[in-house]
Amino acid sequence: MPSNRSDLTASLPGNVPLLDFARQYAEIREDVLSALERVCDGHRFILGEEVAQFEKAAAQACSTPGTHLYGIGCASGTDALWLALASKEIGPGDAVVTTPFSFFATVSSILRVGARPLLADIDPRTYNLSAAATKALLQDPGRYRGPARIAAIMPVHLYGQCADWDAFSRLQQDFNVALLEDAAQAFGARWNGRPAGSLGDMAAFSFYPTKNLSAYGDAGMVTTRHEDLAERARMLRAHGMRQRYYHDEVGWNSRLDTLQAAVLLVKLSYIDRWNQQRRELAQNYGELFQKAGLAEWGTYPEHGIVLPYVEPRGTHVYHQYVVRVRRRDELRAFLTGRHIGSEIYYPVPLHLQAALRELGYVQGDFPESERAAAEVLALPMFPELTRPEQEQVVAAIAEFLS
Ligand SMILES: Cc1ncc(COP(=O)(O)O)c(C=O)c1O
């Protein structure tokens, strides 16, 4: 979710940054620098050995026992979404159902393959695409205009929590559509014990620097258990070439950089611990808000803070720790005044974005997404965040709400 990094990470004494790259870097600096040195010494900057090693190790981390998963590295999460859609041969004449409450790339990737995004509202507790709203669209083609046939559903595992995969798998069977995961925010998340990346026909990951598994620049990856789709994605990411300088299709240049793969390989060995630390920090926040008498568990905020709803069938990785609160913008300004970082993911739902006006949606079409956009607030969350810093965040919120 690109935004101004310096706003997110301004880490002056007494501040609680939303995210602090420096602390993670201090832990892994030597490993990262020697990994980068090895790439520089080896001079294989494009699709070098580290790319193959990372693809294999990352796919292995996302696979279920006894199942082989393929990983195809690419230039960004946005490209990973495009590769997943294009590999499934989704294009003009097709429609893809997805959520209006996500980062822009979720919808722009559908447009980029020439298909039509069809939006359905979210579940207000998890903020993920509602399976019930998706079913209503699949059952009643009259709800959408135009001749497109629904070829795929693309839920997003928002904030690091998997969408309701039991329900989406049933829809896939009943309506014979492809199921693609936007897993950009969810490396290491699970649904019924199965990792994100292994759930759909294909999945797209982002390793953008703010992600829970992140590179030192843009990077992404597609995963799939289907050999033919993996082969097609590999071909498309390299100008449609299977054999050098013989182009079978018009693909794209979306190779994963070897330097980024080297960084990612180092970080991959830490990701389980980092995700566990995030879960412990989320638990701390819950306890602190409860102690302060501010915790609320309803769907919508009353006088306090609605804590993140954790779906019991899933394993959350808290890529973001997002609460829901009234007077959100005032609270955010108050926190900024106290040098406490926060962010809004996302202030404008996709159906109301200027660039997507031609989709024909209007205010009021997706009330849950619109309400979430007005109430959600992401609080500081990164594995190295300390308990005293969390106490500072909760105390400031308590002061605001008192
Ligand atoms: C849900 C979601 N989808 C797609 C993307 C696009 O990833 P990238 O920024 O790596 O292109 C992001 C991240 O920015 C995201 O959060």
PDBQT file of the ligand as one rigid body, heavy atoms in Angstrom, charges set to zero:
ROOT
HETATM    1  C1  LIG A 501      -4.225  -5.939  -1.033  1.00  0.00    +0.000 C 
HETATM    2  C2  LIG A 501      -3.110  -5.516  -1.942  1.00  0.00    +0.000 A 
HETATM    3  N1  LIG A 501      -3.122  -5.931  -3.223  1.00  0.00    +0.000 NA
HETATM    4  C3  LIG A 501      -2.133  -5.599  -4.064  1.00  0.00    +0.000 A 
HETATM    5  C4  LIG A 501      -1.062  -4.825  -3.664  1.00  0.00    +0.000 A 
HETATM    6  C5  LIG A 501      -0.041  -4.427  -4.670  1.00  0.00    +0.000 C 
HETATM    7  O1  LIG A 501       1.265  -4.816  -4.321  1.00  0.00    +0.000 OA
HETATM    8  P1  LIG A 501       2.520  -3.964  -4.811  1.00  0.00    +0.000 P 
HETATM    9  O2  LIG A 501       2.526  -2.663  -4.084  1.00  0.00    +0.000 OA
HETATM   10  O3  LIG A 501       3.685  -4.835  -4.432  1.00  0.00    +0.000 OA
HETATM   11  O4  LIG A 501       2.415  -3.797  -6.277  1.00  0.00    +0.000 OA
HETATM   12  C6  LIG A 501      -1.002  -4.389  -2.330  1.00  0.00    +0.000 A 
HETATM   13  C7  LIG A 501       0.121  -3.606  -1.778  1.00  0.00    +0.000 C 
HETATM   14  O5  LIG A 501       0.483  -2.526  -2.073  1.00  0.00    +0.000 OA
HETATM   15  C8  LIG A 501      -2.054  -4.730  -1.450  1.00  0.00    +0.000 A 
HETATM   16  O6  LIG A 501      -2.054  -4.314  -0.175  1.00  0.00    +0.000 OA
ENDROOT
TORSDOF 0
